[in-house]
């Protein structure tokens, strides 16, 4: 037995001495990694204060484990992501791995310049990703990128105002779910209470940036903006139902009358001053926009924010709107050996532990099931993640060709509808024609 122990200790010592040599004997490989600025100043890691400093530290940890690998990291600001990456692609010199928003990476998937990760990732890695996100990232049957985290979109209700009006029981604080009729009744009631809430739901359709607040009503009615096959859903009968519902709210004065011209600052200020009691938004709006406004004394009414899902028609249970980011691997014709190490680095970047770190620092939600609830002490965060896992996500069209152009085409028609220049039917017919023209180009 003593001889066996001696042999095992000797074997362990030999492996410690040999392992670095084995790594050194491997053929060197260089991997380029470009990243967005989402973690330029991580909240819980104050030592990282510059663009790509955190990601460079990650790369250094990987290179320490695998000395034959060289990682070249480059950070890109938000405006650069839509120009620098396409330029690099045109020059035939993109990075091996890019982290960016689905609304941009889907374009690369549609151009067929990315590696199909279904052929690269072990099945157990794919099985650990939320199925709804895998669906969003699948283009023409190929997984064009690996999702890592996502923001959500829901409603935030200032329950303090409803309580002040004696209407607190109209807010679904139990299951956070309400029908369109219940939502309509709640808005009408708080306006009639005459406590200064003259525009109960604040909305802006002056630009496409307000579309997440708008589309939720369409999904709630069972309609679609984008179908699963990436054709526009403006001709869906239920899309018209959702649009008519929003128009009714506006015509009845339950939406701010300046929605057609309001800026995002105007939109937020309505909520801060109690002119509105309901606003669209996710954890970033709840914890950052509203939280900072309260902390900085920018609010003039008591605020008790409650997360509630957008209303839906009877019998419809829509998913939540989400905007995910992920890791693209560009197809550069690299050898199997090189791709093995690109894959190893990708899985390191998007491990369960890494996703927990990312989401603890940007208040987003992890794509991996195994990541659990990174901000479990935040009740709204935990609840929202539970709702997303339970209900799934809606198709924002982020992976569809022509997404950006069709997105920009919509606000003028919502404006025209509110101003009585187009009926809901006319607005959708015009959008269908415009979308068809865009997609034919």
Secondary structure, 3 states (H helix, E strand, C coil): CHHHHHHHHHHHHHHHHHHHHHHHHCCCEEEEEEECCCCCCCCCCCCCCCCCHHHHHHHHHHHHHCCCEEEEEEECCHHHHCCHHHHHHHCCCCCCEEEEEHHHHHHHHHCCCECCHHHCCCHHHHHCECHHHHHHHEECCEECEEEEEEEEEEEEEEHHHHHHCCCHHHCCCCCCCCEHHHHHHHHHHHHHCCCCCCCCECCCCCCHHHHHHHHHHHHHCCCCCECCCCCECCCCHHHHHHHHHHHHHHHCCCECCCCCCCCHHHHHHHHHCCCCCEEEECHHHHHHHHHHHHHCCCCCCCCCEEEECCCECCCCCCCEEEEEEEEEEECCCCCHHHHHHHHHHHHHHCCHHHHHHHHHHHCCEECEHHHCCCCCCCHHHHHHHHHHHHHCECCCCCCCCCHHHHHHHHHHHHHHHHCCCCCHHHHHHHHHHHHHHHHHC
